[in-house]
């Protein structure tokens, strides 16, 4: 069972050059997944009654072309067969002529709203029937910490939060994009990216982004939550890799 939705790109979804922002791309993925879950009986309100909510742990995206302001795109999504720990989901987007723009695979898990611990599919009571079309991307891999020559610190603020009370997955890509100047983005477009969400980022927390851009256009980012005075250790929050 697939779900399809059209989006017309406005100023909110594009950068200063009129190209779709990577964070907006993930917003479209999040939006169609949420709408599809309503049809599947696994939406936010239904899960809330079970004290559960969806969280994405990994996202892999391949980009053929980033659409621009004013374009209407069609986004199609479908769940893949559930694994022991996650609910994989595939997505593909097309332009008005039916040409592929980008495709993605994401790994979703269920989180207990009280303990914030992951609930395995076999114990969640949430059954999502998956399908395989044969065109899906390979499952997103993990990213090992890499050597980095640059560091930037960011703070999780009010506008970063979603209704689950943590930093929304789309906002991480804004932080990643902000590491590079507008002049770089003018002449470089992302062709693929991978992001792994490792720990919740909550309001007020200080996040240290260690990053490096290689000569061949690979941006590697590794983010940690700063150790606190209360004894909390340095915690890895997310890692990302963007190929330009």
N, C-alpha and C positions, 0 to 999 in steps of 0.2 A: 504494500500500500504506500503510495507516494503522496506528497503534498506539494502544491505549486502556488506561488504568489508572485505578483508583479510589484516592482518598486520603480519609482521615477526619482532619479537622483536630484536632490536639492542642494542648496548651499551648505546645509548641515552635514551632508555626507562626503563632501569633497574638500580637498586641500586648497591652498592659495593658487594653485595652478589649474584647478578645475577637475583634478583626477580623484577617483574614489580613494578615501583614506582606508588604510588597513584596518583600523578600528571599526569603521563603518561596515567593512566587509564582514567582520565578525558579528557586528550587530545584525546584519541580514541573516547570517547563519543562526544566531540566537533567536531571532524573531520567528523564522519559519519552523524551527524546532519546537518553539513554544506553542505556535498555532497548531502544529501537527499533533502535539501531545494532548490538546483539547479533544481532537477527534479520537485519539487512542485511549482516552480516559485516564491519562497520566499527567494532567496539567498541574500547575502550581497549587490551585485551590484544593483539588482532590488529594494531592500528596500532603498538603498541610494538615488535613484531617488525620493523617497517619504519622504526623510529626516528621515528615521527610521533605527534602527539596533536592532538585537536580543541581549538579555542579559539573563543569567540564574540567577534565584533567589534562588533556592534550588536544592540540589542534595542528593539523598539517594542511597547508593550502598550496596549490599550484596555480599560477596565474598566466594565462595566455595574453590577456590585455585588460588593463584597468579601465572601466567605463568612465565617462565624463559627465559633468553637470548637464542635466536635461535629458539624458538617455533614460529609456525605460528598459529595465532588465527583467528577465524571468528567472526565478530561483526555484529549483526543484530539490526536494529532500526526501530521504527514506531511511528508516532504521535498518541496520544490518543485524545478523544473528547475534544474540546476546552471548557474551563470554562469561567466564566464571566470576569476573569482578566488574565488568563494565557493559554499557549499552552503546556500541559504536553507531555512528550516524554519518551518512554520506550526503553531500550536497553538490550541485552543479548549477552554474548560472550561465544564461545565454543572452545575447543581444537581440535586437528587434529582427534581425535576419536569421536568427537561429544559430549563430556562431558561438562557440563556447568562449566564455570570458574567464572563468575560474572554477575550480572544483576543490572540495575539501573532504577530509575525514576527521571526525572528532570523537573523542572517548568521553562518555558521560557516566557519572556514578551517582548513586543516591546517598545523601548525607542525613544523619539524624539531626534534627533541628535543635535538640537539647544538648546532646553529648558532642556534636560536631564530628562524630565518627562515621566512617563509611559503612554502609549496609550492603552486604553482598546481594546480588540479584536473587539467589536462591532463598534468602531469608527476608526479602523485602515485601513479598506479596504483590509485586508489580511485574506484570508479564507484558512484554512488548514483542510482538511477532516481527522478526526481521526477514529481510530478503536480500539476495545477491543478484546484481545485474551483470556482473563480470567486468564492470568498468571502474570499480571502486579503487581508490588509492590504497597502497599498502598501509597497514596500521602505523600510527606515529611512533617513532622510537623515542627513547629517553636521550637527554643531552648531558654529557659529562661536563663538569666545570672545566673551563679552559683558561689559559693564561690571558690576562687583560692588562693593558697599559693605561687605561683611563677609568676614572671613578666619578660617579655623580650620585648625590643624595637627594631623595624625594620623600615627601611626607604624604601619607594617605589622608585625604581631606573629605569633607562632606560630599562634594560633587563626584567623588570616585565611587561612592557606595551604591549598591543595589538593594532590593527589598529583602535580601538575605542577610543584610548587615555587614557585608564585606565588599572589598574592591571588586567591581564588575570586571569580567574577563576581557571586555573590549578595551578597557582603559589601559591595560598593560601595553597594548600596541601603540597607544599615544605616547606613553613614556619612552618606548623603544624608538619611535619615529623622531621624538624630540632630541635624541642624542646626536642627530645629524642635522646640518644646516639646511635652510630652504634652498640654497644654491646647489647643494648636493642632490636634493630631491628633484630639483628642476631637470637635471640631466640624467637621473637614475630612477628606474621604476623597479619595484620588487617583482621577482619572477617566481619566488617560492619562499615560504616561511614555515617555521615550526616553533610552537610555543608549548612549554610544559608548565602547568600550574602545580606547585608542590606544597604550598602552605597558604592558608588564608591570610590576607592582608587586611587589617582592621583600622578603623579611624584613629588617627594620631600616631600610628606607628611610623618609625623612620626606616626607610628602605635604601640600602646601598646598592647601586647598579655598577658592576664592574663590566667594562666592555672593550671591544677591540674590533676595528674594521680592517680586514686584510686587503692586500693589494689587488686581489681578484674579486673584490666586492662582496665578501662574506662578513656580515655583522654578527658578532657573537656577544650575547648579553647574559650575565649571571647575576641574579639579585638576591640579596640577603637582608633579613631583618636584623637590625643592630641589637647587640646584647643589651639587656636592661640591667638597671641597678638591683632589681629584685632577684637576679640570679639566672634569668632566662639566657640560654646559650644562643650563639649566632645561628640563625635558622635560614635555610635556603627557601626562598619564596617562589621564584620562578626562573626559568631559563628560556632563552629564545635564540633563534638563528634565522637571519634574513639574508637571502641571496639576491643581489641586485644585478 
